[in-house]
Amino acid sequence: MQQEYVAEHMEGLDEPLISSPSTQVYQEHPKKILNKVDSPDLGMEYSMNPYQGCEHGCIYCYARNTHTYWGFNAGLDFESKIIAKPTAPELLEKELRKSKHVAQSIMLSGNTDCYQPLERKMQITRRMLQVLLKYKHPVSIITKNALILRDLDLLTEMSSMKLVNVTISITTLDEKMRLLMEPRTAAAKRRLDVVQMLSAKGVPVNINVSPIIPSINSEEIPSILEASANAGALTAHYGMVRLNGDVGIVFKDWIFKNLPDRAEKVLNQVASMHGGQLGDSRFGIRMKGEGEFASSIRRLFELSKARYFAGRVFPALDYTLFDNSEPKAQLSLF
């Protein structure tokens, strides 16, 4: 793996960092960028991840476990040692140009945020969107960073052809809690502004209330859905927290240091939804949990969604426009 070390200024975020290790950027040059998704819980065929590791530093992030594959730890390394894939756009175009390629659902990113602060400089995500637009291939995007508005020109054009939809993750409206859980993400108010601006341009927006953590943000479900609907979102989904592998170790250390008065209660409630364990890998169950608490969350979410999103339709993507015919393929962006 080729690598370089650079210090990244966290510009574009809502609050300056009080203290943070300098971000170290490693460059990887993989052989492919499209990853087949086997999970029946996620509703997509492929994912693309221009970055591994994430500067956002969300304490609950399931992707922390993947960082150990690179020889890094799931704690501070995950937040400060970022692996970028600068050749991702070229790899994507190479795949789309294959005669056998059939347009299928792709999520950008699905693992770590494709609009994390490093994207401001590297613009890998933007170049990938340019490739997708060129071939008229649909894509779904998930992010919690306002940097997505930089690409509003591309997103507006793509949405006019039903080639894109966006999921904005909103975990809490409580700024003190956000700073504890998601220290280097856009403020909740800023994310709602993003929802409003995307919606005004005709870009379909889904809200991801995830992860829902008992006794931390579980009571905010109605207020998050109301605010999101008022901003123009068309639908919403949710997921329960699950603390698999090293994520559980990182989360337990965090909660006892930052919320000691409720730490045991939160951990016990999390375990109650996952068969007595903090983690859960069971398809069909892991995302929503089971048991009394999980059922009460499901009812609260469904009632809130019915109240605030009644009559709204989330449009389907159009896979019929995809075109990789030879004349077009010869005109490479690169």
Secondary structure as a PSIPRED ss2 file (coil, helix, strand):
# PSIPRED VFORMAT (PSIPRED V4.0)

   1 M C   1.000  0.000  0.000
   2 Q C   1.000  0.000  0.000
   3 Q E   0.000  0.000  1.000
   4 E C   1.000  0.000  0.000
   5 Y C   1.000  0.000  0.000
   6 V C   1.000  0.000  0.000
   7 A C   1.000  0.000  0.000
   8 E C   1.000  0.000  0.000
   9 H C   1.000  0.000  0.000
  10 M C   1.000  0.000  0.000
  11 E C   1.000  0.000  0.000
  12 G C   1.000  0.000  0.000
  13 L C   1.000  0.000  0.000
  14 D C   1.000  0.000  0.000
  15 E C   1.000  0.000  0.000
  16 P C   1.000  0.000  0.000
  17 L C   1.000  0.000  0.000
  18 I C   1.000  0.000  0.000
  19 S C   1.000  0.000  0.000
  20 S C   1.000  0.000  0.000
  21 P C   1.000  0.000  0.000
  22 S C   1.000  0.000  0.000
  23 T C   1.000  0.000  0.000
  24 Q E   0.000  0.000  1.000
  25 V E   0.000  0.000  1.000
  26 Y E   0.000  0.000  1.000
  27 Q E   0.000  0.000  1.000
  28 E C   1.000  0.000  0.000
  29 H C   1.000  0.000  0.000
  30 P C   1.000  0.000  0.000
  31 K C   1.000  0.000  0.000
  32 K C   1.000  0.000  0.000
  33 I C   1.000  0.000  0.000
  34 L C   1.000  0.000  0.000
  35 N E   0.000  0.000  1.000
  36 K E   0.000  0.000  1.000
  37 V C   1.000  0.000  0.000
  38 D C   1.000  0.000  0.000
  39 S C   1.000  0.000  0.000
  40 P C   1.000  0.000  0.000
  41 D C   1.000  0.000  0.000
  42 L C   1.000  0.000  0.000
  43 G C   1.000  0.000  0.000
  44 M C   1.000  0.000  0.000
  45 E C   1.000  0.000  0.000
  46 Y E   0.000  0.000  1.000
  47 S E   0.000  0.000  1.000
  48 M E   0.000  0.000  1.000
  49 N C   1.000  0.000  0.000
  50 P C   1.000  0.000  0.000
  51 Y E   0.000  0.000  1.000
  52 Q E   0.000  0.000  1.000
  53 G C   1.000  0.000  0.000
  54 C C   1.000  0.000  0.000
  55 E C   1.000  0.000  0.000
  56 H C   1.000  0.000  0.000
  57 G C   1.000  0.000  0.000
  58 C C   1.000  0.000  0.000
  59 I C   1.000  0.000  0.000
  60 Y C   1.000  0.000  0.000
  61 C C   1.000  0.000  0.000
  62 Y H   0.000  1.000  0.000
  63 A H   0.000  1.000  0.000
  64 R H   0.000  1.000  0.000
  65 N H   0.000  1.000  0.000
  66 T H   0.000  1.000  0.000
  67 H H   0.000  1.000  0.000
  68 T H   0.000  1.000  0.000
  69 Y H   0.000  1.000  0.000
  70 W H   0.000  1.000  0.000
  71 G C   1.000  0.000  0.000
  72 F C   1.000  0.000  0.000
  73 N C   1.000  0.000  0.000
  74 A C   1.000  0.000  0.000
  75 G C   1.000  0.000  0.000
  76 L H   0.000  1.000  0.000
  77 D H   0.000  1.000  0.000
  78 F H   0.000  1.000  0.000
  79 E H   0.000  1.000  0.000
  80 S H   0.000  1.000  0.000
  81 K E   0.000  0.000  1.000
  82 I E   0.000  0.000  1.000
  83 I E   0.000  0.000  1.000
  84 A E   0.000  0.000  1.000
  85 K C   1.000  0.000  0.000
  86 P C   1.000  0.000  0.000
  87 T C   1.000  0.000  0.000
  88 A H   0.000  1.000  0.000
  89 P H   0.000  1.000  0.000
  90 E H   0.000  1.000  0.000
  91 L H   0.000  1.000  0.000
  92 L H   0.000  1.000  0.000
  93 E H   0.000  1.000  0.000
  94 K H   0.000  1.000  0.000
  95 E H   0.000  1.000  0.000
  96 L H   0.000  1.000  0.000
  97 R C   1.000  0.000  0.000
  98 K C   1.000  0.000  0.000
  99 S C   1.000  0.000  0.000
 100 K C   1.000  0.000  0.000
 101 H C   1.000  0.000  0.000
 102 V C   1.000  0.000  0.000
 103 A C   1.000  0.000  0.000
 104 Q C   1.000  0.000  0.000
 105 S C   1.000  0.000  0.000
 106 I E   0.000  0.000  1.000
 107 M E   0.000  0.000  1.000
 108 L E   0.000  0.000  1.000
 109 S E   0.000  0.000  1.000
 110 G C   1.000  0.000  0.000
 111 N C   1.000  0.000  0.000
 112 T C   1.000  0.000  0.000
 113 D C   1.000  0.000  0.000
 114 C C   1.000  0.000  0.000
 115 Y C   1.000  0.000  0.000
 116 Q C   1.000  0.000  0.000
 117 P C   1.000  0.000  0.000
 118 L C   1.000  0.000  0.000
 119 E H   0.000  1.000  0.000
 120 R H   0.000  1.000  0.000
 121 K H   0.000  1.000  0.000
 122 M H   0.000  1.000  0.000
 123 Q C   1.000  0.000  0.000
 124 I H   0.000  1.000  0.000
 125 T H   0.000  1.000  0.000
 126 R H   0.000  1.000  0.000
 127 R H   0.000  1.000  0.000
 128 M H   0.000  1.000  0.000
 129 L H   0.000  1.000  0.000
 130 Q H   0.000  1.000  0.000
 131 V H   0.000  1.000  0.000
 132 L H   0.000  1.000  0.000
 133 L H   0.000  1.000  0.000
 134 K H   0.000  1.000  0.000
 135 Y H   0.000  1.000  0.000
 136 K C   1.000  0.000  0.000
 137 H C   1.000  0.000  0.000
 138 P C   1.000  0.000  0.000
 139 V E   0.000  0.000  1.000
 140 S E   0.000  0.000  1.000
 141 I E   0.000  0.000  1.000
 142 I E   0.000  0.000  1.000
 143 T E   0.000  0.000  1.000
 144 K C   1.000  0.000  0.000
 145 N C   1.000  0.000  0.000
 146 A H   0.000  1.000  0.000
 147 L H   0.000  1.000  0.000
 148 I H   0.000  1.000  0.000
 149 L H   0.000  1.000  0.000
 150 R H   0.000  1.000  0.000
 151 D H   0.000  1.000  0.000
 152 L H   0.000  1.000  0.000
 153 D H   0.000  1.000  0.000
 154 L H   0.000  1.000  0.000
 155 L H   0.000  1.000  0.000
 156 T H   0.000  1.000  0.000
 157 E H   0.000  1.000  0.000
 158 M H   0.000  1.000  0.000
 159 S H   0.000  1.000  0.000
 160 S H   0.000  1.000  0.000
 161 M C   1.000  0.000  0.000
 162 K C   1.000  0.000  0.000
 163 L C   1.000  0.000  0.000
 164 V E   0.000  0.000  1.000
 165 N E   0.000  0.000  1.000
 166 V E   0.000  0.000  1.000
 167 T E   0.000  0.000  1.000
 168 I E   0.000  0.000  1.000
 169 S E   0.000  0.000  1.000
 170 I C   1.000  0.000  0.000
 171 T C   1.000  0.000  0.000
 172 T C   1.000  0.000  0.000
 173 L C   1.000  0.000  0.000
 174 D C   1.000  0.000  0.000
 175 E H   0.000  1.000  0.000
 176 K H   0.000  1.000  0.000
 177 M H   0.000  1.000  0.000
 178 R H   0.000  1.000  0.000
 179 L H   0.000  1.000  0.000
 180 L H   0.000  1.000  0.000
 181 M H   0.000  1.000  0.000
 182 E C   1.000  0.000  0.000
 183 P C   1.000  0.000  0.000
 184 R C   1.000  0.000  0.000
 185 T C   1.000  0.000  0.000
 186 A C   1.000  0.000  0.000
 187 A C   1.000  0.000  0.000
 188 A H   0.000  1.000  0.000
 189 K H   0.000  1.000  0.000
 190 R H   0.000  1.000  0.000
 191 R H   0.000  1.000  0.000
 192 L H   0.000  1.000  0.000
 193 D H   0.000  1.000  0.000
 194 V H   0.000  1.000  0.000
 195 V H   0.000  1.000  0.000
 196 Q H   0.000  1.000  0.000
 197 M H   0.000  1.000  0.000
 198 L H   0.000  1.000  0.000
 199 S H   0.000  1.000  0.000
 200 A H   0.000  1.000  0.000
 201 K C   1.000  0.000  0.000
 202 G C   1.000  0.000  0.000
 203 V C   1.000  0.000  0.000
 204 P C   1.000  0.000  0.000
 205 V E   0.000  0.000  1.000
 206 N E   0.000  0.000  1.000
 207 I E   0.000  0.000  1.000
 208 N E   0.000  0.000  1.000
 209 V E   0.000  0.000  1.000
 210 S E   0.000  0.000  1.000
 211 P E   0.000  0.000  1.000
 212 I E   0.000  0.000  1.000
 213 I C   1.000  0.000  0.000
 214 P C   1.000  0.000  0.000
 215 S C   1.000  0.000  0.000
 216 I C   1.000  0.000  0.000
 217 N C   1.000  0.000  0.000
 218 S H   0.000  1.000  0.000
 219 E H   0.000  1.000  0.000
 220 E H   0.000  1.000  0.000
 221 I H   0.000  1.000  0.000
 222 P H   0.000  1.000  0.000
 223 S H   0.000  1.000  0.000
 224 I H   0.000  1.000  0.000
 225 L H   0.000  1.000  0.000
 226 E H   0.000  1.000  0.000
 227 A H   0.000  1.000  0.000
 228 S H   0.000  1.000  0.000
 229 A H   0.000  1.000  0.000
 230 N H   0.000  1.000  0.000
 231 A H   0.000  1.000  0.000
 232 G C   1.000  0.000  0.000
 233 A C   1.000  0.000  0.000
 234 L C   1.000  0.000  0.000
 235 T E   0.000  0.000  1.000
 236 A E   0.000  0.000  1.000
 237 H E   0.000  0.000  1.000
 238 Y E   0.000  0.000  1.000
 239 G E   0.000  0.000  1.000
 240 M E   0.000  0.000  1.000
 241 V C   1.000  0.000  0.000
 242 R C   1.000  0.000  0.000
 243 L C   1.000  0.000  0.000
 244 N C   1.000  0.000  0.000
 245 G C   1.000  0.000  0.000
 246 D H   0.000  1.000  0.000
 247 V H   0.000  1.000  0.000
 248 G H   0.000  1.000  0.000
 249 I H   0.000  1.000  0.000
 250 V H   0.000  1.000  0.000
 251 F H   0.000  1.000  0.000
 252 K H   0.000  1.000  0.000
 253 D H   0.000  1.000  0.000
 254 W H   0.000  1.000  0.000
 255 I H   0.000  1.000  0.000
 256 F H   0.000  1.000  0.000
 257 K H   0.000  1.000  0.000
 258 N H   0.000  1.000  0.000
 259 L C   1.000  0.000  0.000
 260 P C   1.000  0.000  0.000
 261 D C   1.000  0.000  0.000
 262 R C   1.000  0.000  0.000
 263 A H   0.000  1.000  0.000
 264 E H   0.000  1.000  0.000
 265 K H   0.000  1.000  0.000
 266 V H   0.000  1.000  0.000
 267 L H   0.000  1.000  0.000
 268 N H   0.000  1.000  0.000
 269 Q H   0.000  1.000  0.000
 270 V H   0.000  1.000  0.000
 271 A H   0.000  1.000  0.000
 272 S H   0.000  1.000  0.000
 273 M H   0.000  1.000  0.000
 274 H C   1.000  0.000  0.000
 275 G C   1.000  0.000  0.000
 276 G C   1.000  0.000  0.000
 277 Q C   1.000  0.000  0.000
 278 L C   1.000  0.000  0.000
 279 G C   1.000  0.000  0.000
 280 D C   1.000  0.000  0.000
 281 S C   1.000  0.000  0.000
 282 R C   1.000  0.000  0.000
 283 F C   1.000  0.000  0.000
 284 G C   1.000  0.000  0.000
 285 I C   1.000  0.000  0.000
 286 R C   1.000  0.000  0.000
 287 M C   1.000  0.000  0.000
 288 K C   1.000  0.000  0.000
 289 G C   1.000  0.000  0.000
 290 E C   1.000  0.000  0.000
 291 G C   1.000  0.000  0.000
 292 E H   0.000  1.000  0.000
 293 F H   0.000  1.000  0.000
 294 A H   0.000  1.000  0.000
 295 S H   0.000  1.000  0.000
 296 S H   0.000  1.000  0.000
 297 I H   0.000  1.000  0.000
 298 R H   0.000  1.000  0.000
 299 R H   0.000  1.000  0.000
 300 L H   0.000  1.000  0.000
 301 F H   0.000  1.000  0.000
 302 E H   0.000  1.000  0.000
 303 L H   0.000  1.000  0.000
 304 S H   0.000  1.000  0.000
 305 K H   0.000  1.000  0.000
 306 A H   0.000  1.000  0.000
 307 R H   0.000  1.000  0.000
 308 Y H   0.000  1.000  0.000
 309 F C   1.000  0.000  0.000
 310 A C   1.000  0.000  0.000
 311 G C   1.000  0.000  0.000
 312 R C   1.000  0.000  0.000
 313 V C   1.000  0.000  0.000
 314 F C   1.000  0.000  0.000
 315 P C   1.000  0.000  0.000
 316 A C   1.000  0.000  0.000
 317 L C   1.000  0.000  0.000
 318 D C   1.000  0.000  0.000
 319 Y C   1.000  0.000  0.000
 320 T C   1.000  0.000  0.000
 321 L C   1.000  0.000  0.000
 322 F C   1.000  0.000  0.000
 323 D C   1.000  0.000  0.000
 324 N C   1.000  0.000  0.000
 325 S C   1.000  0.000  0.000
 326 E H   0.000  1.000  0.000
 327 P H   0.000  1.000  0.000
 328 K H   0.000  1.000  0.000
 329 A H   0.000  1.000  0.000
 330 Q C   1.000  0.000  0.000
 331 L C   1.000  0.000  0.000
 332 S C   1.000  0.000  0.000
 333 L C   1.000  0.000  0.000
 334 F C   1.000  0.000  0.000
